[in-house]
Structure formats: structure tokens, C-alpha cells
Amino acid sequence: MRAHTHTHTHTHTHTHTKMADKENQQVENVFDALVTITDKSGNLRKDLKQDILQSVSTLRKLFAKMKTQLKSKENEKLSEEVMKVTEEMERTRDSHPARQVAPSLDHRQHTYSGEA
């Protein structure tokens, strides 16, 4: 049952990462578009162009910081889940003592073909 949970978590994280990459690219495309519009605009005052470029730069830095923090939180969650699964495996292992097999009473030597 836990292997299924692990697989589900891995799949969920992988899907989440793919979605985040797509959204990340979309945000970058919007920033690039703003910079391009600012560069091409002949009617925009120089101080306004600088304000827009500075704002885009600040937003890029903030998004990068948020992305790093999100990854850190995801890693924390995964670490906690790994610890829980490990503890559960240890409890399960400890609750099932090793099975001892009784020695054979037949002391004759056997060959691989099963002959005595």
C-alpha cells in the first residue's frame, strides 16, 4: 500500500513540476513581451521605460525567489513522507520477527538432483 502512495506522490510531483515549467515559461514570455514593447515604443517617455524595465526585473527576481521557496517546501514535504514511510517499514519489520527454520532431521548428504 505504501509503494502505491510513494508512486502517487512521485507522479503528482512530476506532474506538478511539468505544470510549473509551463507556467514559468508563460510568465517569462509575458516579461519578454513587456520588455520588447518598451523597447519598440517610440512615444513612451524614457523615465517610464526605465520604470517598466525595472519593474520587470524586480518581478523576475521575486518569481525566482518564490520558485526556490516552493521547491524547498516541496522537498521538505517529500522528506517528511520518506521519513514516515521508513518509520512504518521499520515498525512492520520489527513487528514480524525473523522466522527460524528448523534444521533438517535427515543428516544424509543430498545432491542437486535430490538423490541421497
MMTF fields as JSON, N, C-alpha, C and O atoms, coordinates in Angstrom:
{
  "mmtfVersion": "1.0.0",
  "mmtfProducer": "UNKNOWN",
  "numBonds": 463,
  "numAtoms": 464,
  "numGroups": 116,
  "numChains": 1,
  "numModels": 1,
  "chainsPerModel": [1],
  "groupsPerChain": [116],
  "chainIdList": ["A"],
  "bondAtomList": [4, 2, 8, 6, 12, 10, 16, 14, 20, 18, 24, 22, 28, 26, 32, 30, 36, 34, 40, 38, 44, 42, 48, 46, 52, 50, 56, 54, 60, 58, 64, 62, 68, 66, 72, 70, 76, 74, 80, 78, 84, 82, 88, 86, 92, 90, 96, 94, 100, 98, 104, 102, 108, 106, 112, 110, 116, 114, 120, 118, 124, 122, 128, 126, 132, 130, 136, 134, 140, 138, 144, 142, 148, 146, 152, 150, 156, 154, 160, 158, 164, 162, 168, 166, 172, 170, 176, 174, 180, 178, 184, 182, 188, 186, 192, 190, 196, 194, 200, 198, 204, 202, 208, 206, 212, 210, 216, 214, 220, 218, 224, 222, 228, 226, 232, 230, 236, 234, 240, 238, 244, 242, 248, 246, 252, 250, 256, 254, 260, 258, 264, 262, 268, 266, 272, 270, 276, 274, 280, 278, 284, 282, 288, 286, 292, 290, 296, 294, 300, 298, 304, 302, 308, 306, 312, 310, 316, 314, 320, 318, 324, 322, 328, 326, 332, 330, 336, 334, 340, 338, 344, 342, 348, 346, 352, 350, 356, 354, 360, 358, 364, 362, 368, 366, 372, 370, 376, 374, 380, 378, 384, 382, 388, 386, 392, 390, 396, 394, 400, 398, 404, 402, 408, 406, 412, 410, 416, 414, 420, 418, 424, 422, 428, 426, 432, 430, 436, 434, 440, 438, 444, 442, 448, 446, 452, 450, 456, 454, 460, 458],
  "bondOrderList": [1, 1, 1, 1, 1, 1, 1, 1, 1, 1, 1, 1, 1, 1, 1, 1, 1, 1, 1, 1, 1, 1, 1, 1, 1, 1, 1, 1, 1, 1, 1, 1, 1, 1, 1, 1, 1, 1, 1, 1, 1, 1, 1, 1, 1, 1, 1, 1, 1, 1, 1, 1, 1, 1, 1, 1, 1, 1, 1, 1, 1, 1, 1, 1, 1, 1, 1, 1, 1, 1, 1, 1, 1, 1, 1, 1, 1, 1, 1, 1, 1, 1, 1, 1, 1, 1, 1, 1, 1, 1, 1, 1, 1, 1, 1, 1, 1, 1, 1, 1, 1, 1, 1, 1, 1, 1, 1, 1, 1, 1, 1, 1, 1, 1, 1],
  "groupList": [{"groupName": "MET", "atomNameList": ["N", "CA", "C", "O"], "elementList": ["N", "C", "C", "O"], "formalChargeList": [0, 0, 0, 0], "bondAtomList": [1, 0, 2, 1, 3, 2], "bondOrderList": [1, 1, 2], "singleLetterCode": "M", "chemCompType": "L-PEPTIDE LINKING"}, {"groupName": "ARG", "atomNameList": ["N", "CA", "C", "O"], "elementList": ["N", "C", "C", "O"], "formalChargeList": [0, 0, 0, 0], "bondAtomList": [1, 0, 2, 1, 3, 2], "bondOrderList": [1, 1, 2], "singleLetterCode": "R", "chemCompType": "L-PEPTIDE LINKING"}, {"groupName": "ALA", "atomNameList": ["N", "CA", "C", "O"], "elementList": ["N", "C", "C", "O"], "formalChargeList": [0, 0, 0, 0], "bondAtomList": [1, 0, 2, 1, 3, 2], "bondOrderList": [1, 1, 2], "singleLetterCode": "A", "chemCompType": "L-PEPTIDE LINKING"}, {"groupName": "HIS", "atomNameList": ["N", "CA", "C", "O"], "elementList": ["N", "C", "C", "O"], "formalChargeList": [0, 0, 0, 0], "bondAtomList": [1, 0, 2, 1, 3, 2], "bondOrderList": [1, 1, 2], "singleLetterCode": "H", "chemCompType": "L-PEPTIDE LINKING"}, {"groupName": "THR", "atomNameList": ["N", "CA", "C", "O"], "elementList": ["N", "C", "C", "O"], "formalChargeList": [0, 0, 0, 0], "bondAtomList": [1, 0, 2, 1, 3, 2], "bondOrderList": [1, 1, 2], "singleLetterCode": "T", "chemCompType": "L-PEPTIDE LINKING"}, {"groupName": "LYS", "atomNameList": ["N", "CA", "C", "O"], "elementList": ["N", "C", "C", "O"], "formalChargeList": [0, 0, 0, 0], "bondAtomList": [1, 0, 2, 1, 3, 2], "bondOrderList": [1, 1, 2], "singleLetterCode": "K", "chemCompType": "L-PEPTIDE LINKING"}, {"groupName": "ASP", "atomNameList": ["N", "CA", "C", "O"], "elementList": ["N", "C", "C", "O"], "formalChargeList": [0, 0, 0, 0], "bondAtomList": [1, 0, 2, 1, 3, 2], "bondOrderList": [1, 1, 2], "singleLetterCode": "D", "chemCompType": "L-PEPTIDE LINKING"}, {"groupName": "GLU", "atomNameList": ["N", "CA", "C", "O"], "elementList": ["N", "C", "C", "O"], "formalChargeList": [0, 0, 0, 0], "bondAtomList": [1, 0, 2, 1, 3, 2], "bondOrderList": [1, 1, 2], "singleLetterCode": "E", "chemCompType": "L-PEPTIDE LINKING"}, {"groupName": "ASN", "atomNameList": ["N", "CA", "C", "O"], "elementList": ["N", "C", "C", "O"], "formalChargeList": [0, 0, 0, 0], "bondAtomList": [1, 0, 2, 1, 3, 2], "bondOrderList": [1, 1, 2], "singleLetterCode": "N", "chemCompType": "L-PEPTIDE LINKING"}, {"groupName": "GLN", "atomNameList": ["N", "CA", "C", "O"], "elementList": ["N", "C", "C", "O"], "formalChargeList": [0, 0, 0, 0], "bondAtomList": [1, 0, 2, 1, 3, 2], "bondOrderList": [1, 1, 2], "singleLetterCode": "Q", "chemCompType": "L-PEPTIDE LINKING"}, {"groupName": "VAL", "atomNameList": ["N", "CA", "C", "O"], "elementList": ["N", "C", "C", "O"], "formalChargeList": [0, 0, 0, 0], "bondAtomList": [1, 0, 2, 1, 3, 2], "bondOrderList": [1, 1, 2], "singleLetterCode": "V", "chemCompType": "L-PEPTIDE LINKING"}, {"groupName": "PHE", "atomNameList": ["N", "CA", "C", "O"], "elementList": ["N", "C", "C", "O"], "formalChargeList": [0, 0, 0, 0], "bondAtomList": [1, 0, 2, 1, 3, 2], "bondOrderList": [1, 1, 2], "singleLetterCode": "F", "chemCompType": "L-PEPTIDE LINKING"}, {"groupName": "LEU", "atomNameList": ["N", "CA", "C", "O"], "elementList": ["N", "C", "C", "O"], "formalChargeList": [0, 0, 0, 0], "bondAtomList": [1, 0, 2, 1, 3, 2], "bondOrderList": [1, 1, 2], "singleLetterCode": "L", "chemCompType": "L-PEPTIDE LINKING"}, {"groupName": "ILE", "atomNameList": ["N", "CA", "C", "O"], "elementList": ["N", "C", "C", "O"], "formalChargeList": [0, 0, 0, 0], "bondAtomList": [1, 0, 2, 1, 3, 2], "bondOrderList": [1, 1, 2], "singleLetterCode": "I", "chemCompType": "L-PEPTIDE LINKING"}, {"groupName": "SER", "atomNameList": ["N", "CA", "C", "O"], "elementList": ["N", "C", "C", "O"], "formalChargeList": [0, 0, 0, 0], "bondAtomList": [1, 0, 2, 1, 3, 2], "bondOrderList": [1, 1, 2], "singleLetterCode": "S", "chemCompType": "L-PEPTIDE LINKING"}, {"groupName": "GLY", "atomNameList": ["N", "CA", "C", "O"], "elementList": ["N", "C", "C", "O"], "formalChargeList": [0, 0, 0, 0], "bondAtomList": [1, 0, 2, 1, 3, 2], "bondOrderList": [1, 1, 2], "singleLetterCode": "G", "chemCompType": "PEPTIDE LINKING"}, {"groupName": "PRO", "atomNameList": ["N", "CA", "C", "O"], "elementList": ["N", "C", "C", "O"], "formalChargeList": [0, 0, 0, 0], "bondAtomList": [1, 0, 2, 1, 3, 2], "bondOrderList": [1, 1, 2], "singleLetterCode": "P", "chemCompType": "L-PEPTIDE LINKING"}, {"groupName": "TYR", "atomNameList": ["N", "CA", "C", "O"], "elementList": ["N", "C", "C", "O"], "formalChargeList": [0, 0, 0, 0], "bondAtomList": [1, 0, 2, 1, 3, 2], "bondOrderList": [1, 1, 2], "singleLetterCode": "Y", "chemCompType": "L-PEPTIDE LINKING"}],
  "groupTypeList": [0, 1, 2, 3, 4, 3, 4, 3, 4, 3, 4, 3, 4, 3, 4, 3, 4, 5, 0, 2, 6, 5, 7, 8, 9, 9, 10, 7, 8, 10, 11, 6, 2, 12, 10, 4, 13, 4, 6, 5, 14, 15, 8, 12, 1, 5, 6, 12, 5, 9, 6, 13, 12, 9, 14, 10, 14, 4, 12, 1, 5, 12, 11, 2, 5, 0, 5, 4, 9, 12, 5, 14, 5, 7, 8, 7, 5, 12, 14, 7, 7, 10, 0, 5, 10, 4, 7, 7, 0, 7, 1, 4, 1, 6, 14, 3, 16, 2, 1, 9, 10, 2, 16, 14, 12, 6, 3, 1, 9, 3, 4, 17, 14, 15, 7, 2],
  "groupIdList": [1, 2, 3, 4, 5, 6, 7, 8, 9, 10, 11, 12, 13, 14, 15, 16, 17, 18, 19, 20, 21, 22, 23, 24, 25, 26, 27, 28, 29, 30, 31, 32, 33, 34, 35, 36, 37, 38, 39, 40, 41, 42, 43, 44, 45, 46, 47, 48, 49, 50, 51, 52, 53, 54, 55, 56, 57, 58, 59, 60, 61, 62, 63, 64, 65, 66, 67, 68, 69, 70, 71, 72, 73, 74, 75, 76, 77, 78, 79, 80, 81, 82, 83, 84, 85, 86, 87, 88, 89, 90, 91, 92, 93, 94, 95, 96, 97, 98, 99, 100, 101, 102, 103, 104, 105, 106, 107, 108, 109, 110, 111, 112, 113, 114, 115, 116],
  "secStructList": [7, 2, 2, 2, 2, 2, 2, 2, 2, 2, 2, 2, 2, 2, 2, 2, 2, 2, 2, 2, 2, 2, 2, 2, 2, 2, 2, 2, 2, 2, 2, 2, 2, 2, 2, 2, 2, 2, 2, 2, 7, 1, 1, 1, 7, 2, 2, 2, 2, 2, 2, 2, 2, 2, 2, 2, 2, 2, 2, 2, 2, 2, 2, 2, 2, 2, 2, 2, 2, 2, 2, 2, 2, 2, 2, 2, 2, 2, 2, 2, 2, 2, 2, 2, 2, 2, 2, 2, 2, 2, 2, 2, 2, 2, 2, 1, 7, 7, 7, 7, 7, 7, 7, 7, 1, 7, 7, 1, 7, 7, 7, 6, 6, 1, 7, 7],
  "xCoordList": [0.828, 0.0, 0.874, 0.556, 1.939, 2.808, 3.534, 3.766, 3.895, 4.558, 3.643, 4.109, 2.348, 1.374, 1.376, 1.337, 1.42, 1.434, 2.675, 2.607, 3.813, 5.063, 4.963, 5.35, 4.449, 4.297, 3.369, 3.642, 2.272, 1.32, 2.004, 1.826, 2.775, 3.467, 4.461, 4.545, 5.22, 6.198, 5.502, 5.952, 4.429, 3.678, 3.102, 3.17, 2.535, 1.956, 3.027, 2.795, 4.182, 5.265, 5.765, 6.025, 5.901, 6.368, 5.377, 5.785, 4.09, 3.054, 3.064, 2.963, 3.186, 3.229, 4.416, 4.285, 5.562, 6.755, 6.547, 6.935, 5.933, 5.664, 4.753, 4.992, 3.71, 2.793, 3.526, 3.331, 4.348, 5.086, 6.036, 6.197, 6.668, 7.561, 6.796, 7.278, 5.6, 4.776, 4.375, 4.468, 3.936, 3.537, 4.732, 4.617, 5.865, 7.092, 7.438, 7.802, 7.323, 7.614, 6.631, 7.008, 5.367, 4.365, 4.692, 4.573, 5.097, 5.465, 6.665, 6.679, 7.659, 8.836, 8.454, 8.985, 7.529, 7.073, 6.409, 6.615, 5.614, 4.96, 6.005, 5.917, 6.986, 8.048, 8.803, 9.079, 9.13, 9.838, 9.006, 9.532, 7.687, 6.802, 6.804, 6.849, 6.754, 6.791, 8.089, 8.077, 9.196, 10.491, 10.518, 10.976, 10.026, 10.005, 9.128, 9.52, 7.939, 7.036, 7.702, 7.621, 8.349, 9.024, 10.131, 10.296, 10.903, 11.998, 11.482, 12.087, 10.374, 9.841, 9.034, 8.864, 8.552, 7.674, 8.465, 9.337, 8.13, 8.812, 8.15, 8.766, 6.909, 6.159, 6.27, 5.787, 6.901, 6.973, 8.149, 9.264, 7.888, 8.952, 10.05, 9.797, 11.266, 12.423, 12.285, 12.635, 11.787, 11.644, 10.611, 10.773, 9.545, 8.541, 9.111, 8.832, 9.908, 10.575, 11.437, 11.402, 12.209, 13.085, 12.271, 12.658, 11.157, 10.287, 9.753, 9.732, 9.325, 8.791, 9.889, 9.677, 11.065, 12.167, 12.594, 12.889, 12.625, 12.98, 11.924, 12.262, 10.656, 9.563, 9.629, 9.43, 9.907, 10.042, 11.207, 11.096, 12.309, 13.476, 13.138, 13.495, 12.448, 12.048, 11.107, 11.261, 10.131, 9.19, 9.909, 9.594, 10.865, 11.636, 12.362, 12.363, 12.971, 13.687, 12.721, 13.024, 11.558, 10.569, 10.037, 9.883, 9.759, 9.288, 10.35, 10.034, 11.603, 12.69, 12.777, 12.974, 12.629, 12.675, 11.5, 11.673, 10.297, 9.112, 9.26, 8.874, 9.809, 10.014, 10.976, 10.75, 12.039, 13.006, 12.356, 12.575, 11.555, 10.874, 9.879, 9.751, 9.176, 8.213, 8.919, 8.453, 10.039, 10.81, 11.294, 11.279, 11.717, 12.192, 11.072, 11.294, 9.868, 8.723, 8.345, 8.002, 8.401, 8.091, 9.103, 8.737, 10.385, 11.423, 11.217, 11.429, 10.803, 10.516, 9.393, 9.493, 8.314, 7.175, 7.599, 7.223, 8.385, 8.842, 9.737, 9.651, 10.593, 11.472, 10.651, 10.945, 9.616, 8.751, 8.051, 7.93, 7.591, 6.91, 7.868, 7.498, 9.084, 10.082, 10.345, 10.452, 10.447, 10.682, 9.516, 9.731, 8.279, 7.103, 7.082, 6.818, 7.36, 7.361, 8.463, 8.256, 9.635, 10.749, 10.395, 10.661, 9.79, 9.379, 8.349, 8.409, 7.407, 6.382, 6.999, 6.607, 7.957, 8.636, 9.387, 9.375, 10.039, 10.771, 9.813, 10.093, 8.672, 7.683, 7.159, 6.999, 6.896, 6.396, 7.44, 7.122, 8.681, 9.771, 9.948, 10.139, 9.885, 10.063, 8.891, 9.07, 7.705, 6.547, 6.48, 5.698, 7.282, 7.348, 8.758, 9.645, 8.967, 10.315, 10.751, 9.929, 12.048, 12.598, 12.131, 12.166, 11.701, 11.225, 12.408, 13.28, 12.436, 13.509, 13.042, 11.926, 13.91, 13.588, 14.251, 15.439, 13.457, 14.004, 15.005, 14.784, 16.108, 17.103, 16.517, 15.624, 17.04, 16.563, 16.971, 18.074, 16.088, 16.399, 17.113, 17.689, 17.086, 17.737, 19.175, 19.424, 20.14, 21.534, 22.302, 23.497, 21.625, 22.303, 22.591, 21.844, 23.667, 24.002, 23.141, 22.929, 22.661, 21.83, 22.585, 23.337, 22.39, 22.961, 21.921, 20.782, 22.273, 21.354, 20.18, 19.115, 20.361, 19.25, 18.283, 17.259, 18.61, 17.734, 18.008, 17.265, 19.079, 19.396, 20.208, 20.904, 20.116, 20.843, 22.191, 22.946],
  "yCoordList": [-1.188, 0.0, 1.255, 2.211, 1.279, 2.446, 2.661, 3.804, 1.582, 1.737, 2.524, 3.354, 2.258, 2.981, 4.462, 5.323, 4.758, 6.145, 6.848, 7.988, 6.16, 6.737, 7.027, 8.103, 6.078, 6.259, 7.423, 8.246, 7.493, 8.59, 9.922, 10.877, 10.003, 11.239, 11.611, 12.773, 10.624, 10.881, 11.38, 12.347, 10.741, 11.134, 12.524, 13.356, 12.77, 14.084, 15.168, 16.223, 14.921, 15.896, 16.121, 17.257, 15.039, 15.151, 15.966, 16.835, 15.698, 16.436, 17.89, 18.794, 18.108, 19.473, 20.234, 21.405, 19.576, 20.208, 20.562, 21.645, 19.649, 19.936, 21.153, 22.025, 21.204, 22.338, 23.615, 24.655, 23.555, 24.727, 25.206, 26.412, 24.284, 24.671, 25.411, 26.408, 24.914, 25.562, 26.969, 27.925, 27.084, 28.379, 29.321, 30.52, 28.768, 29.555, 30.146, 31.318, 29.334, 29.795, 30.884, 31.85, 30.715, 31.729, 33.068, 34.122, 33.022, 34.251, 34.909, 36.122, 34.109, 34.651, 35.279, 36.325, 34.64, 35.184, 36.55, 37.463, 36.684, 37.968, 39.03, 40.163, 38.669, 39.623, 40.052, 41.235, 39.079, 39.392, 40.32, 41.239, 40.059, 40.905, 42.345, 43.296, 42.501, 43.851, 44.577, 45.764, 43.86, 44.468, 44.861, 45.949, 43.972, 44.252, 45.455, 46.331, 45.495, 46.633, 47.921, 48.949, 47.868, 49.044, 49.506, 50.702, 48.529, 48.872, 49.468, 50.394, 48.946, 49.382, 50.679, 51.379, 50.981, 52.146, 53.442, 53.749, 54.195, 55.469, 56.609, 57.652, 56.421, 57.501, 57.47, 58.38, 56.432, 56.286, 57.099, 57.015, 57.879, 58.675, 57.759, 56.633, 58.28, 57.497, 57.06, 55.927, 57.922, 57.568, 56.46, 55.607, 56.463, 55.396, 54.063, 53.004, 54.132, 52.916, 52.311, 51.104, 53.159, 52.688, 52.085, 51.063, 52.711, 52.186, 50.794, 49.883, 50.646, 49.352, 48.29, 47.185, 48.631, 47.666, 47.287, 46.123, 48.259, 47.986, 47.1, 46.199, 47.353, 46.554, 45.112, 44.178, 44.93, 43.579, 42.855, 41.68, 43.555, 42.961, 42.536, 41.441, 43.413, 43.104, 41.908, 41.02, 41.885, 40.755, 39.442, 38.416, 39.458, 38.241, 37.729, 36.53, 38.639, 38.245, 37.664, 36.661, 38.299, 37.81, 36.431, 35.558, 36.238, 34.925, 33.856, 32.742, 34.189, 33.235, 32.859, 31.693, 33.858, 33.612, 32.729, 31.787, 33.048, 32.252, 30.814, 29.875, 30.642, 29.307, 28.504, 27.321, 29.147, 28.491, 28.089, 26.985, 28.994, 28.695, 27.555, 26.711, 27.517, 26.451, 25.104, 24.103, 25.081, 23.84, 23.37, 22.175, 24.308, 23.972, 23.336, 22.349, 23.909, 23.361, 21.985, 21.092, 21.802, 20.502, 19.46, 18.331, 19.845, 18.929, 18.566, 17.42, 19.545, 19.302, 18.274, 17.332, 18.47, 17.548, 16.147, 15.173, 16.035, 14.718, 14.058, 12.851, 14.849, 14.303, 13.769, 12.706, 14.522, 14.067, 12.767, 11.861, 12.672, 11.459, 10.272, 9.165, 10.499, 9.422, 8.951, 7.751, 9.889, 9.517, 8.693, 7.707, 9.091, 8.355, 6.945, 5.982, 6.829, 5.509, 4.641, 3.454, 5.233, 4.49, 4.004, 2.855, 4.892, 4.5, 3.38, 2.44, 3.477, 2.444, 1.119, 0.062, 1.168, -0.059, -0.687, -1.906, 0.151, -0.364, -0.979, -2.036, -0.308, -0.867, -2.208, -3.155, -2.271, -3.515, -4.613, -5.747, -4.271, -5.25, -5.715, -6.905, -4.775, -5.114, -5.93, -6.721, -5.75, -6.481, -7.899, -8.713, -8.205, -9.551, -10.097, -9.891, -10.8, -11.309, -12.3, -12.953, -12.385, -13.296, -14.719, -15.182, -15.39, -16.763, -17.71, -17.665, -18.574, -19.546, -20.85, -21.305, -21.447, -22.712, -23.824, -23.765, -24.84, -25.976, -26.715, -26.876, -27.166, -27.913, -29.244, -29.811, -29.709, -30.964, -32.111, -32.112, -33.082, -34.259, -35.31, -36.247, -35.174, -36.118, -35.66, -34.675, -36.379, -35.955, -36.476, -36.214, -37.213, -37.697, -36.548, -35.571, -36.647, -35.607, -35.782, -36.902, -34.704, -34.715, -34.058, -33.107, -34.556, -33.923, -33.019, -33.009, -32.264, -31.323, -32.014, -31.416, -33.269, -33.964, -34.531, -35.118, -34.352, -34.813, -36.24, -36.81, -36.826, -38.229, -38.216, -37.245, -39.315, -39.442, -40.084, -40.271],
  "zCoordList": [0.0, 0.0, 0.0, -0.706, 0.752, 0.801, -0.525, -0.921, -1.213, -2.504, -3.444, -4.225, -3.363, -4.184, -3.814, -4.694, -2.531, -2.072, -2.588, -3.048, -2.51, -2.993, -4.488, -4.943, -5.24, -6.683, -6.964, -7.838, -6.223, -6.406, -6.122, -6.879, -5.059, -4.701, -5.782, -6.178, -6.267, -7.317, -8.578, -9.191, -8.962, -10.152, -9.973, -10.877, -8.802, -8.516, -8.596, -9.185, -8.015, -8.024, -9.444, -9.842, -10.207, -11.586, -12.412, -13.182, -12.262, -12.986, -12.564, -13.394, -11.256, -10.73, -11.328, -11.687, -11.435, -11.987, -13.452, -13.889, -14.222, -15.635, -15.773, -16.608, -14.948, -14.989, -14.597, -15.227, -13.584, -13.128, -14.218, -14.402, -14.944, -16.028, -17.122, -17.661, -17.446, -18.476, -18.024, -18.793, -16.788, -16.253, -16.154, -16.409, -15.784, -15.702, -17.064, -17.163, -18.112, -19.464, -19.89, -20.554, -19.501, -19.833, -19.17, -19.796, -17.919, -17.204, -17.891, -18.1, -18.235, -18.923, -20.261, -20.634, -20.984, -22.268, -22.076, -22.876, -21.016, -20.728, -20.39, -20.866, -19.577, -19.244, -20.502, -20.699, -21.345, -22.592, -23.478, -24.107, -23.516, -24.322, -23.789, -24.57, -22.479, -21.888, -22.235, -22.561, -22.164, -22.492, -23.973, -24.322, -24.837, -26.277, -26.596, -27.367, -26.001, -26.216, -25.743, -26.416, -24.605, -24.06, -24.997, -25.235, -25.536, -26.449, -27.761, -28.301, -28.27, -29.568, -29.487, -30.486, -28.315, -28.181, -28.309, -27.496, -29.362, -29.577, -28.832, -28.612, -28.446, -27.787, -26.263, -25.59, -25.717, -24.267, -23.728, -24.243, -22.693, -22.08, -21.539, -21.11, -21.574, -21.132, -19.675, -19.345, -18.8, -17.383, -17.197, -16.324, -18.009, -17.925, -18.432, -17.868, -19.498, -20.0, -18.904, -18.666, -18.243, -17.159, -16.014, -15.446, -15.68, -14.619, -14.994, -14.166, -16.246, -16.699, -16.668, -16.17, -17.205, -17.222, -15.8, -15.529, -14.904, -13.506, -12.844, -12.077, -13.137, -12.568, -13.063, -12.286, -14.351, -14.908, -14.231, -13.881, -14.054, -13.394, -11.963, -11.529, -11.243, -9.864, -9.825, -8.987, -10.731, -10.773, -11.08, -10.477, -12.004, -12.318, -11.071, -10.789, -10.341, -9.115, -8.081, -7.434, -7.929, -6.961, -7.353, -6.499, -8.634, -9.09, -8.865, -8.449, -9.138, -8.909, -7.429, -7.087, -6.556, -5.109, -4.672, -3.898, -5.182, -4.834, -5.327, -4.631, -6.508, -7.065, -6.192, -5.935, -5.744, -4.868, -3.545, -3.047, -2.983, -1.72, -1.89, -1.003, -3.012, -3.28, -3.398, -2.852, -4.108, -4.235, -2.867, -2.572, -2.044, -0.706, 0.12, 0.821, 0.031, 0.769, 0.229, 1.005, -1.09, -1.679, -1.222, -0.895, -1.202, -0.741, 0.723, 1.121, 1.522, 2.936, 3.079, 3.866, 2.3, 2.351, 1.949, 2.601, 0.872, 0.42, 1.458, 1.681, 2.089, 3.136, 4.304, 4.85, 4.679, 5.773, 5.393, 6.218, 4.152, 3.717, 3.693, 4.083, 3.24, 3.229, 4.655, 4.904, 5.588, 6.988, 7.531, 8.235, 7.208, 7.672, 7.106, 7.825, 5.817, 5.169, 5.765, 6.016, 5.99, 6.58, 7.981, 8.336, 8.776, 10.133, 10.081, 10.873, 9.154, 9.038, 8.611, 9.107, 7.701, 7.272, 8.442, 8.615, 9.239, 10.4, 11.413, 11.978, 11.643, 12.576, 12.075, 12.845, 10.778, 10.187, 10.313, 10.669, 10.019, 10.111, 11.555, 11.808, 12.503, 13.913, 14.457, 15.383, 13.898, 14.396, 13.844, 14.334, 12.839, 12.265, 12.49, 11.661, 13.625, 13.903, 12.818, 12.175, 12.642, 11.635, 11.922, 13.062, 10.881, 11.013, 11.052, 10.184, 12.068, 12.157, 11.547, 11.799, 10.739, 10.089, 10.879, 11.194, 11.191, 11.944, 11.069, 9.869, 11.665, 10.88, 10.415, 11.045, 9.318, 8.754, 9.667, 10.213, 9.834, 10.646, 9.813, 10.367, 8.502, 7.61, 7.417, 6.721, 8.037, 8.018, 6.809, 6.674, 5.93, 4.735, 3.813, 3.784, 3.055, 2.106, 0.861, 0.396, 0.341, -0.855, -1.999, -1.787, -3.195, -4.378, -4.964, -4.498, -5.964, -6.594, -7.26, -7.414, -7.658, -8.306, -7.268, -7.618, -6.01, -4.953, -4.531, -3.731, -5.067, -4.682, -3.406, -3.112, -2.636, -1.38, -1.597, -0.642]
}
